[in-house]
Amino acid sequence: MDKKNNIIAILDEIEQELRELKLWGAEAFAPSQEAFLSSVPFFMDTMDFHQWLEYVALPKLREIVLEGGVLPQGMLIHTYAEEYYRERHDEFAYLIKLLRVLDSYAKV
């Protein structure tokens, strides 16, 4: 498997894990249009982390990879996930692990 396919596979696994956690695709989780106007990293002032993953990060990263681009250097998505889920780390350990793998493809 080449790097592009590996990244797409990790993005798919992240989506699947969010589905298993029941944090993907539910109408109740859809952010408002105003939520997308945030200028704060991870849209942390307007979205839950899983919303940002579903509606912002994963679609954008898929687009970048499918168009032949490279991931932003120095992505540290997993570190925000670790902080966001620190009180429930056991429940979200696999998601954090997947995000760490994704981040490894964007090393400086």
Rosetta constraint file for C-alpha pairs under 8 A:
AtomPair CA 1 CA 5 HARMONIC 6.03 0.50
AtomPair CA 1 CA 6 HARMONIC 6.39 0.50
AtomPair CA 2 CA 6 HARMONIC 6.21 0.50
AtomPair CA 3 CA 7 HARMONIC 6.17 0.50
AtomPair CA 4 CA 8 HARMONIC 6.30 0.50
AtomPair CA 4 CA 65 HARMONIC 6.27 0.50
AtomPair CA 4 CA 66 HARMONIC 7.66 0.50
AtomPair CA 5 CA 9 HARMONIC 6.04 0.50
AtomPair CA 6 CA 10 HARMONIC 6.27 0.50
AtomPair CA 7 CA 11 HARMONIC 6.20 0.50
AtomPair CA 7 CA 65 HARMONIC 7.64 0.50
AtomPair CA 7 CA 102 HARMONIC 6.74 0.50
AtomPair CA 7 CA 105 HARMONIC 7.39 0.50
AtomPair CA 8 CA 12 HARMONIC 6.13 0.50
AtomPair CA 8 CA 62 HARMONIC 6.76 0.50
AtomPair CA 8 CA 65 HARMONIC 7.55 0.50
AtomPair CA 9 CA 13 HARMONIC 6.17 0.50
AtomPair CA 10 CA 14 HARMONIC 6.15 0.50
AtomPair CA 10 CA 98 HARMONIC 6.73 0.50
AtomPair CA 10 CA 101 HARMONIC 7.52 0.50
AtomPair CA 10 CA 102 HARMONIC 6.41 0.50
AtomPair CA 11 CA 15 HARMONIC 6.30 0.50
AtomPair CA 11 CA 58 HARMONIC 6.58 0.50
AtomPair CA 11 CA 62 HARMONIC 7.45 0.50
AtomPair CA 11 CA 102 HARMONIC 7.58 0.50
AtomPair CA 12 CA 16 HARMONIC 6.15 0.50
AtomPair CA 13 CA 17 HARMONIC 6.07 0.50
AtomPair CA 13 CA 98 HARMONIC 7.39 0.50
AtomPair CA 14 CA 18 HARMONIC 6.25 0.50
AtomPair CA 14 CA 95 HARMONIC 6.41 0.50
AtomPair CA 14 CA 98 HARMONIC 6.30 0.50
AtomPair CA 14 CA 99 HARMONIC 7.35 0.50
AtomPair CA 15 CA 19 HARMONIC 6.25 0.50
AtomPair CA 15 CA 24 HARMONIC 7.33 0.50
AtomPair CA 15 CA 54 HARMONIC 7.49 0.50
AtomPair CA 16 CA 20 HARMONIC 6.24 0.50
AtomPair CA 17 CA 21 HARMONIC 6.18 0.50
AtomPair CA 17 CA 94 HARMONIC 7.77 0.50
AtomPair CA 17 CA 95 HARMONIC 6.35 0.50
AtomPair CA 18 CA 22 HARMONIC 6.17 0.50
AtomPair CA 18 CA 23 HARMONIC 5.12 0.50
AtomPair CA 18 CA 24 HARMONIC 5.43 0.50
AtomPair CA 18 CA 50 HARMONIC 7.46 0.50
AtomPair CA 18 CA 95 HARMONIC 7.60 0.50
AtomPair CA 19 CA 23 HARMONIC 5.72 0.50
AtomPair CA 19 CA 24 HARMONIC 4.91 0.50
AtomPair CA 19 CA 25 HARMONIC 7.56 0.50
AtomPair CA 23 CA 29 HARMONIC 7.51 0.50
AtomPair CA 23 CA 50 HARMONIC 6.51 0.50
AtomPair CA 24 CA 29 HARMONIC 7.51 0.50
AtomPair CA 24 CA 50 HARMONIC 7.53 0.50
AtomPair CA 24 CA 51 HARMONIC 7.88 0.50
AtomPair CA 24 CA 54 HARMONIC 6.84 0.50
AtomPair CA 25 CA 29 HARMONIC 7.10 0.50
AtomPair CA 25 CA 30 HARMONIC 7.70 0.50
AtomPair CA 25 CA 54 HARMONIC 7.97 0.50
AtomPair CA 26 CA 30 HARMONIC 7.03 0.50
AtomPair CA 29 CA 51 HARMONIC 6.59 0.50
AtomPair CA 30 CA 51 HARMONIC 7.00 0.50
AtomPair CA 30 CA 55 HARMONIC 7.99 0.50
AtomPair CA 31 CA 35 HARMONIC 6.01 0.50
AtomPair CA 31 CA 36 HARMONIC 7.83 0.50
AtomPair CA 31 CA 47 HARMONIC 6.64 0.50
AtomPair CA 31 CA 51 HARMONIC 6.95 0.50
AtomPair CA 32 CA 36 HARMONIC 7.41 0.50
AtomPair CA 33 CA 37 HARMONIC 7.52 0.50
AtomPair CA 34 CA 38 HARMONIC 7.76 0.50
AtomPair CA 35 CA 43 HARMONIC 7.53 0.50
AtomPair CA 35 CA 46 HARMONIC 4.97 0.50
AtomPair CA 35 CA 47 HARMONIC 6.56 0.50
AtomPair CA 36 CA 43 HARMONIC 7.48 0.50
AtomPair CA 36 CA 46 HARMONIC 7.69 0.50
AtomPair CA 38 CA 43 HARMONIC 5.64 0.50
AtomPair CA 38 CA 45 HARMONIC 7.17 0.50
AtomPair CA 38 CA 46 HARMONIC 6.68 0.50
AtomPair CA 39 CA 43 HARMONIC 6.79 0.50
AtomPair CA 40 CA 44 HARMONIC 6.40 0.50
AtomPair CA 40 CA 45 HARMONIC 6.70 0.50
AtomPair CA 42 CA 49 HARMONIC 7.18 0.50
AtomPair CA 42 CA 52 HARMONIC 6.34 0.50
AtomPair CA 43 CA 47 HARMONIC 5.71 0.50
AtomPair CA 43 CA 52 HARMONIC 6.70 0.50
AtomPair CA 44 CA 48 HARMONIC 6.60 0.50
AtomPair CA 44 CA 49 HARMONIC 7.02 0.50
AtomPair CA 47 CA 51 HARMONIC 5.88 0.50
AtomPair CA 47 CA 52 HARMONIC 6.15 0.50
AtomPair CA 48 CA 52 HARMONIC 6.45 0.50
AtomPair CA 49 CA 53 HARMONIC 6.31 0.50
AtomPair CA 49 CA 81 HARMONIC 7.45 0.50
AtomPair CA 49 CA 84 HARMONIC 7.36 0.50
AtomPair CA 50 CA 54 HARMONIC 6.18 0.50
AtomPair CA 51 CA 55 HARMONIC 5.83 0.50
AtomPair CA 51 CA 56 HARMONIC 7.68 0.50
AtomPair CA 52 CA 56 HARMONIC 5.11 0.50
AtomPair CA 52 CA 57 HARMONIC 6.12 0.50
AtomPair CA 53 CA 57 HARMONIC 4.76 0.50
AtomPair CA 53 CA 58 HARMONIC 5.55 0.50
AtomPair CA 54 CA 58 HARMONIC 5.83 0.50
AtomPair CA 54 CA 59 HARMONIC 7.14 0.50
AtomPair CA 55 CA 59 HARMONIC 6.61 0.50
AtomPair CA 56 CA 60 HARMONIC 6.15 0.50
AtomPair CA 57 CA 61 HARMONIC 5.97 0.50
AtomPair CA 58 CA 62 HARMONIC 5.99 0.50
AtomPair CA 59 CA 63 HARMONIC 6.16 0.50
AtomPair CA 60 CA 64 HARMONIC 6.22 0.50
AtomPair CA 61 CA 65 HARMONIC 6.22 0.50
AtomPair CA 61 CA 71 HARMONIC 6.97 0.50
AtomPair CA 62 CA 66 HARMONIC 5.96 0.50
AtomPair CA 63 CA 67 HARMONIC 6.03 0.50
AtomPair CA 64 CA 68 HARMONIC 6.44 0.50
AtomPair CA 64 CA 69 HARMONIC 4.99 0.50
AtomPair CA 64 CA 70 HARMONIC 6.58 0.50
AtomPair CA 64 CA 71 HARMONIC 6.93 0.50
AtomPair CA 65 CA 69 HARMONIC 5.33 0.50
AtomPair CA 65 CA 70 HARMONIC 6.40 0.50
AtomPair CA 65 CA 71 HARMONIC 7.25 0.50
AtomPair CA 70 CA 106 HARMONIC 7.76 0.50
AtomPair CA 71 CA 75 HARMONIC 7.95 0.50
AtomPair CA 71 CA 105 HARMONIC 7.27 0.50
AtomPair CA 71 CA 106 HARMONIC 5.40 0.50
AtomPair CA 72 CA 106 HARMONIC 6.01 0.50
AtomPair CA 73 CA 106 HARMONIC 4.82 0.50
AtomPair CA 73 CA 107 HARMONIC 5.58 0.50
AtomPair CA 73 CA 108 HARMONIC 5.11 0.50
AtomPair CA 74 CA 103 HARMONIC 7.38 0.50
AtomPair CA 74 CA 106 HARMONIC 5.66 0.50
AtomPair CA 74 CA 107 HARMONIC 5.16 0.50
AtomPair CA 74 CA 108 HARMONIC 5.29 0.50
AtomPair CA 75 CA 103 HARMONIC 5.42 0.50
AtomPair CA 75 CA 106 HARMONIC 5.88 0.50
AtomPair CA 75 CA 107 HARMONIC 7.22 0.50
AtomPair CA 76 CA 80 HARMONIC 7.11 0.50
AtomPair CA 76 CA 100 HARMONIC 7.68 0.50
AtomPair CA 76 CA 103 HARMONIC 5.84 0.50
AtomPair CA 77 CA 81 HARMONIC 6.39 0.50
AtomPair CA 77 CA 99 HARMONIC 6.31 0.50
AtomPair CA 77 CA 100 HARMONIC 7.35 0.50
AtomPair CA 77 CA 103 HARMONIC 6.60 0.50
AtomPair CA 78 CA 82 HARMONIC 6.06 0.50
AtomPair CA 78 CA 96 HARMONIC 5.52 0.50
AtomPair CA 78 CA 97 HARMONIC 7.52 0.50
AtomPair CA 78 CA 99 HARMONIC 4.95 0.50
AtomPair CA 78 CA 100 HARMONIC 5.13 0.50
AtomPair CA 78 CA 103 HARMONIC 7.12 0.50
AtomPair CA 79 CA 83 HARMONIC 6.40 0.50
AtomPair CA 80 CA 84 HARMONIC 5.95 0.50
AtomPair CA 81 CA 85 HARMONIC 5.89 0.50
AtomPair CA 81 CA 96 HARMONIC 6.22 0.50
AtomPair CA 82 CA 86 HARMONIC 5.56 0.50
AtomPair CA 82 CA 89 HARMONIC 7.15 0.50
AtomPair CA 82 CA 96 HARMONIC 6.61 0.50
AtomPair CA 85 CA 89 HARMONIC 5.49 0.50
AtomPair CA 85 CA 92 HARMONIC 6.79 0.50
AtomPair CA 88 CA 92 HARMONIC 6.54 0.50
AtomPair CA 89 CA 93 HARMONIC 5.53 0.50
AtomPair CA 92 CA 96 HARMONIC 6.23 0.50
AtomPair CA 93 CA 97 HARMONIC 6.14 0.50
AtomPair CA 94 CA 98 HARMONIC 6.23 0.50
AtomPair CA 95 CA 99 HARMONIC 6.23 0.50
AtomPair CA 96 CA 100 HARMONIC 6.14 0.50
AtomPair CA 97 CA 101 HARMONIC 6.40 0.50
AtomPair CA 98 CA 102 HARMONIC 6.27 0.50
AtomPair CA 99 CA 103 HARMONIC 6.09 0.50
AtomPair CA 100 CA 104 HARMONIC 6.28 0.50
AtomPair CA 101 CA 105 HARMONIC 7.01 0.50
AtomPair CA 102 CA 106 HARMONIC 7.33 0.50
AtomPair CA 103 CA 107 HARMONIC 6.87 0.50
